[in-house]
Amino acid sequence: MAHYAFLDDNNIVTEVIVGKDETDLTHDWETFYGEIRNQVCKRTSYNTYAGTHKYNGIPFRKNYASIGYTYDYSRDAFIPPKPFNSWVLNESTCLWVPPIECPEPNSDYVWDEQTLSWQQISL
């Protein structure tokens, strides 16, 4: 089973579908699905995140595509939407990172774009 992402004219993912497995060599499935929909279609890997394959396989296009992601041809990568103006793209992972590392990852901190700092929230 393989997944395929459809792109609009701005290379933004509009839909992701389950399609024919990439080992089925009867067609170039990206072209096949793209022609049916009259949209550019790119295969994406459900097991790839931040440039790493979940099962130590070969990572594919840096990240699994989701609606709203951008496909970058020069990087051959799917990149999520930029969450804040101050964040920068990590070229290795094709994920956005804050200008300041979170003091306690996976904790009760949220990014405050106005102050360009992490703020602890109380629950």
N, C-alpha and C positions, 0 to 999 in steps of 0.2 A: 504494500500500500504506500502510495506517495501523495504528497500534498502539493497543490499548485495555487499560486497567487495571481490574481488578475490586477493589472495596473491601469490607471487612467492616463490621460495625456500628460500629467505632471509626475508620472511614475509613483503615484500614491496607490497603495493596495486598497482595492474596493471590495474584494471577496477572496476567501481562501476555500478551496474545495479538496475533497479526497478524490484521487484519480488513479489511473493505472500505475502499477509499480514500475519503477525505472528499469527493472530488469526485463520488462516486456519490450523487446526491441523492434516490434512490428511498426512503430511510428516514433517520430520525435514528438513526444507528448506535449511539450511546451508549445510547439507550432500547431499541433493538432487542436488542442483546447483553445489556443489563441484565435485560430481561424474560425472556429465555431462561434465564438463570442465577439469576434472582431475587436479583440483587445490583446495587448501584450500579456503573455502568460509566462511566469517563471516558477520553476519548481522550488520548493522550500523544504527544509528538514525539520520535522517535529522534534527531533532529538538534538538540535543545535541551539546553543544559547551562549552569547558572549564569546563566540569564536571557538567554543569547545563542544565536542560531541559527548552527549550524556553517557554513552557506552564505550567510550574510548575509540570510537570510529573516526572517520574523517569528517571534520566540521564542514558544513555546507552553507555558504552565504551568510556567515556570521551569526544570524539570528533567525528563528522561525518567524515567518511573516504573519502579521495580524493586520486587520483593517486599520488604516490610518498610517501604517509604516510607509517609509519611502524606500524604493529600490534605487540604490546608487550603482550605476553601471561601472564607474571607474574603480570602485571597491568590490564590485560583485557582491553586494551586501544589502540586507534589509536592515533599516535603521528606524527605531521607534521615534515618535514625535518628540521634539525637544520640550522638556517639561518647564524649563525656566530659561530666560534670556542669558543668564550668567553661566549656565552650564556649558561644558565643552565636550566635544566628541572624543572618546577614547578610540584611537585608530586601530588598536588591537582587537577590541571587543565590538566596536561600532555601537556602543551604548553611551548615553550622556552621563557625565559625572559632574558633581558640584565643584566649585572652585576651592572649597574647604571640606575636608573629610569629616564625616559624621563622627562626633565624639564617642558614641556607643552604637555601632551598627545594629540593626534589628531591635532597636529600643523605641522609647516614646519621644523621638525627636522628629520635627518637621522642618523643612527648609523655608526660611523667610526671605523672599526675594528682595524685599524692601531694605532689609538690613544686611543682606548677604551673609546670613549666619543661620546656624541651627538653633531652634528654640525647643526646649523641652515642654511637652504638654502633660497636663495632669489628667489622669483618667478617673 
